[in-house]
Amino acid sequence: MRVLAAMSGGVDSAVAAARAVDAGHEVVGVHLALSRMPGTLRTGSRGCCTIEDSLDARRAAEKLGIPFYVWDFSERFADDVVGDFIDEYAAGRTPNPCMRCNERIKFAAVLEKALALGFDAVVTGHYAHIVTDEHGNRELHRAGDEAKDQSYVLGVLTSEQLAHAMFPLGTTPSKAEVRAEAAARGLSVAQKPDSHDICFIPDGDTRAWLGERIPPREGLIVDRDGAPVGEHDGATSFTVGQRRGLNLGRPAPDGRPRFVLEVRPKDNTVVVGPKEALAIRELAGARFTWAGLDPVASGIAAAGDAVGHVTEFACEVQVRAHADPVPATASVTGEGDALELVVRVDEPLMGVAPGQTAVIYVGTRVLGQCTIDRTVSAVPVSA
């Protein structure tokens, strides 16, 4: 096959490209330029897609003997990832920019361009595994190395995108093996540190960065009953689960610390309460997709009593990239175009915020995902 290797400049994507070459594919390397102002992205080991990374990717491609190009996706990245990040925070939600980047850049814009240029697939260094069933349907599964598993951030992929995706590192037992292989191949990135954090916030200060882009407005901090307990200078600087920096004027009656439970941008209010009120028993989202066949076509669940409905089925849900999955029951309900994926957890989840992504698993398989629109607390307001 003719495949496009997305080369970030790290060791994983370099080894993934090398394995694609070994498999006999015609491989072309490409690095994504996500900013025309290098200073707006992190440098060294703290981010990704920097100038240093593009040079590392080029050196790796030269070592592998494959053509290499840099594609400018800065405008698309600014609109679909950075812009979305700002809009979500302005709406009182907590977004995951890596999910949006995978969804809208690496497996939408890049794949679209690759297919238009005659490529059959896009290769990346993600730790996830694709399984093809006896009927030729592709399923996304967790990686062999549980510690490095990245199936969560790939939960946004659709069946059409999975059909043109390749993850050569999916069954690799450990990251140490990938580094050893890179060293044996003479790749200079063999010991390069992993990237982390948000690449487009140079100094890592998300609160200050958002403050420059979302004009702060003073407002009230209230308890769960709506009684004022303090004031704030900008609701967007608060996140669900936050304890420090609340500067409350009235202590809690029981003297215990309070946590941010909710951010309400419409009335510029921050709601605080006891830690136990962070426990969530249900979450739901209208923006959901299936990674491969849906639950009904997969035989996991039955069709409901209305078009688009799916009866309850057992699953696990994961709400953060490095969180443990928890047992749950999921279903699809709603009216007409207003369908939503509803997930009820067997044991409460702590500190889940609208805007986060809930990824649904059945065993090791990624079944689908939703962007969380609403949550239901496990603790009544009167508690």
N, C-alpha and C positions, 0 to 999 in steps of 0.2 A: 504493500500500500504506500501511497504518498502521504506522509504525515508531517504536520507542523509541530515542532517541539517548542512550547512556551518556556523560555529560559530566563528565570528571574535573576540569575547570578549567584544562586546558592548551590549547595552540594546536591540537594535532592533533584532539582530539575536537570542538572548536568548529568547525573547518573541515569535518570529516566531517559534522557535523549540518547545516551550511550547504549542503553539496553534496546532502544528502538532500532538503532543502527545494527546492533548484533542480531536482532530478529530478522534482518533483511529488508527492512522498510527503507524507502527513499525519504530521508529526513532533512528538513530545513529548519534551522533554529531562528527564533524571533524573540526579541526582548521588547517589552512594552514600556514606552516612555509615557509616564503618567503625569508629568508636570514639565512645563517649559521653564520653570523657575526652580532649579535644583535645591535651593535653600529652603523651599517649602516642604521638602521631604526629608526624612531622617537620614543620617549618615552612619557609616560604620555598620555595626551589627544590630543597631536598634530598630531599623526599619526595613523597607524593601524598595526595589525599583529606583534606586539612586544612581548617580553617575558611576560610583564605584561598582555597583552591581552590574551595570551595562558593560563595563570593561571586563569584569569577571566572566560574564556570559559570553562575550566575544572570544576571550581566551579559551574557554571551554569548547566552544564550537570549532575553533581552529585546531585544537588538540584532537577533536573527533573527526576532523576533515569534512565538516558539513557546511553548506552555505549559511550565512548569518545576516539577519536584517534587524533594524530597529523600527518598530511601528509606533507612530505618534497617536496615542489615544488620550492625550491630555484633556481635550475638550469634553470627550465622552465621560472621562473619569470625573472631571469637575462637576458635570451636570448630574450624572447618575449615581455617583458615590458621595462626593463631598457635599453637593447640593442636597442630596437626600438626607445626609447626616444632619445638616443644619435644620432642614425642614422638620425632621422627626423630633429633634430636641425642642424646636419651637412649638411643636404640638404636644409637648409633655411626655413624649415617648423616649425609650432608650434603644437606639438602633445598633445594629452590628454591621459596621462598614465592610468587614471581610466577606460576609454573606452577600452583600450587595455587589461587591467587586467580582466575586465568583459568578454570581447570577447575571449581571449586566455587562461585564467587561470580558472576563476570561472565557465564559461559556455562552455568550450571546454575541457581542460585537466581534470578538476574535474568531469564534467559530463561524459566524456568518461570513466574514471576510475570507477565512480559510476555504470554506466550501465554494465560495464564488471564484476562488483562484484555482480550483481543481484539487484541493487536498481532500483526503478521505477521512482524516481524523486529526484531533488535537491531542498532543501528549503533554502531560504535566507531571510534576514530582509529588503530587498529593499522595498521602498514605490512605488509600481506600482501594477496594477490590470490586471489580465488575464480574458478575457471574452470568453466563448465558444459559437459560434453561433449555429443555429438549425441544421447545417450539421456537427457539431463536429469540425469545424475549430477554432483554438485558435487565439485570438487577444490580443495584448498588449495595455493597456490603462493607462492614467494618474491615479495617486493615488487619494484617497478621500481627503487627506490633501494636498492642493495645495502648501502650504509653504514647505512641505517635499518631494514633488513629485520627484522621481528619475528615471522616465521613460526615460529621456534623455540619461543617461549613460547606459541604457539597450537597446537603439535603435539598437545596433549591433547584437542583438539576432536574430537567424533565426527561421523559423517555426519548424524545427526539435528540436531546443533547447527549444522553448516555450512549445513543447509537453511534456517536462520532467522538467518543472520549476514550482515552487510553491512560491507565495508571500503572506503569510498569513496576512501581515500588509496592504495590498493594499487598503482596504476600511475603515481603521481606521480613524476616524475624525481628530485626532491630535496626535502629539508626546507626549503631556502631558498625554493622556490616556494610551499610551504604558508604560510610566514611572510609572504611578499609578498602572497599572496591574503588572509590574515587582515587585514593592514594596509589593503588596498584595500577590504575590507568594513567597516572601522572597528571591528574587534574589539580590545579592550584587551589581549588576551593575545598579540598578534602577536609580541612579542619576549620573552615569558616564558621563562625557562630551562627546560630539560628536567628532569624529576624523575629521581632515581636512588637506589640503595641500598635498604635495607629500611625501609619506611615506619613499621613499628611499633617500631623501636628508635631512640628520639629522638636519642641522642648518637652513634650509629654504633658503639658498643662492644659488639659481639655477645658477646664472651667474658664481660664483666661482666654483661650482661643475662641470659645463660643461667645464670651462676653464682647469680643470685638465685632462679632457678626450678628448677634441678636441683641438689640438694644435692651438693657435691663430696666425693669420697672419695679418700683417698690410695691410690696403687697403684704398680705397677712399670712401668718402661720397659724393654723387652727388644729384643734384636736378632732377626734372622730365624731364628736357631737356638734362640731362647728364653732366651738368657743375659741376666741383668739387667745393664743399663748405666746405670740411673738410677732416679729416683723422680719421681712427679708428684702434684699435689694435686687432680686432677680430670680424668678422661679426656675428658669432653665439651668441654673447652676446646681440644682439639687437632683439627686437620683434616689430611686426607691431603695431602701435599706440603709441609707446614710445615717450615721449617728453623730459624727463630729461636725463642728462648725454651724450648728443650728442657732446658737445664741438666743435661746428661749427666755422670755421675760418671766414666765410663770412656771415654776417647777410642777412636775406631776404630783397628784395627791399622795401617791404611794412612795414618792421620792425616787422611783426607778428611772433610768434613762429612757428617752423616747427616740424613735426612728422615723425616717420619712416613709410614709405609707403610700402617698399618692401626690402627683403634681398635676394641678388643674390649670392649664394655660388660659382657658376662657375667662376665668375670673381671677387669674394671677394668684392662686392660692396654693399653699403647700400644706398637706395634711400629715400630721405626726401622730404616733401612738406607741403602745408597748411593743416589744420585740415579737411577742407571740402573734400579734395582729399581722405580721408579715407572712404568716402561713397561708398558703393558697391551696384550695381543694379543687378548683376548676379553672381552666383557661380556655379561651376560644379565639379564633381568627377567621376572618372572611377571605383573606389573601392566602389560600392554601394551594399546594400543588402536590402531585404524586410523582415519585421517582421511579418510573417504569409503570407497570400495570397497576391500576387502582385496586383497592381492597376487594371490590366485587369481582373484577376480572381475575384477580389472583386467587379467588376462592377463600379469602380470609374472612370476608363478611358478606352479608346478603344485601340486596337493594332494599331501600326503605319504602315507606308508603307514599312517597312523592318523588317526582323527578329530581335526580341528583342526591337524594337521601341515601345514607349508608347506615345500616344497623350497627349496634355497638359491637366492638371487637376488642379483644385483649391485646395490649401492646406495652411498650415502654416509651417514655418520653424523656428527652434531654433538652434542657433549656439554656445551656451554656456549652462552649466548646470543650471545656475540661471538667464538666460536671458529670456526676454519676447518673446513669439513666434510672428512672424509677418506674415501677409497675403502674399501669393505668388502663383505663377503658376509653376508647375513642368512638366517635360517631360523626356523621354529617347530617345536620338538620337545617331548617330555615324555610323561607318562603320565596318562591320564584328565583330571582337573581341574587337574593340575599342569603345564600347558603353560607354556613360556617362550620369549620371543623371544631368540635367540642371535645376536650380531653379532661377526664376526671381522674385524679391521681388516687392511688390506694392509700398513700400517706402524704400529708401536706408538704408542699414545696415552699421554701423560704425565699422571700424577697424577689418575686417574679414581677417584672414590669412590662406594661404595654410597649410594643416596639421590639422586644426580644423575639427570637425565633425559637419555636418549639419543633423539634425534629422527632418524628415518630419511627420507632423501630419495632420489627417483629423478629425476634432472635437477633442475628447479626445484620439483617437486611434493613436498609433505610427505605421505609415505605413512603414517606412524604414529610411535608413541613407546613407550618403556617406562621405568619407574623402575628404575634399576640395583640389582639385588639382590646380584650377585656379579661379581667380575672375576678374570681369570687373568693373572698376570704373564708378561711376555715373558722374564724373567730367572729361571732356576731358583734355588731357595733356596741351593744349594751354591755358586752363583757369587759 
